[in-house]
C-alpha cells in the first residue's frame, strides 16, 4: 500500500508489499543491466551479461508462475493477453540462448544484444499496459501484497538461465526445480573458475 509524504503527495507503493511496484522496479533493473552490458567491455561486459541473463530468467519464470495465471483467470480477455506475452517470452528466451552461446567480445554480440533489448522492452511495455494496469485497477492491496510474496518465493527457486518452451506455470512447476538446480550448479562452477583465473563473477 502506498504511503503519503508530509506534503500529502502519495509515494510509490512499497515494492515488497505490492506486486505491480515490484515488477515495475524489476523492469527498471533490467533496463539498467542492458545499459551496463552495452557500455562495458571485456570481463566487465561478460559479468554484467551473466547478471542480465540471471535477472531475465528469474523474472520471467516468476511472472509465468504467479502473474500470468492470475491475469488469465481473473481479467476479462486475460487468456488472449497472456498467450501473447508467453509467445514473446519464448522468443526472447531463444534469443538469449543464442547470445549465451556467443562470446561477449564477438563483433556480432552487441547487435544481437540490442535486438534482444528492443524485444524485451516492447514485451515489458505490453505487460505494463495489459497486465500490470489491470492488476492495479483491482484495487486490492491484500491481493497485491500476497502476489508480491509469492513472486519472491518463485524467484528463490527459479532457473537462472533461459529454457525456451517452458513458459506455462505447469511447465515451470514440473521442470523448473530440476532446471534451477542444474543452472545454479552451473553458475557456481563458472564463478569458481572465474576466481581461479583471477576474475570475478
Buried (B, 14 or more C-beta within 10 A) or exposed (E): EEEEEEEEEEEEBBBEBBBBBBBBBBBEEBBEBBEBBBEBEEBBBBBBBBBBBBBBBBBBBBBBBBBBBBBBEEBEEBEEBBEEBBEBBBBBBBBBBEBEEBEBEEEEBBEBBEEBBEBBBEBBEBBBEBBBEBBBEEEEEEBBBBBBBBBBEBBEBBBBBBBBEBBBBEBBEEBBEEBBEBBBEEBEEEBEEBEEEEBEB
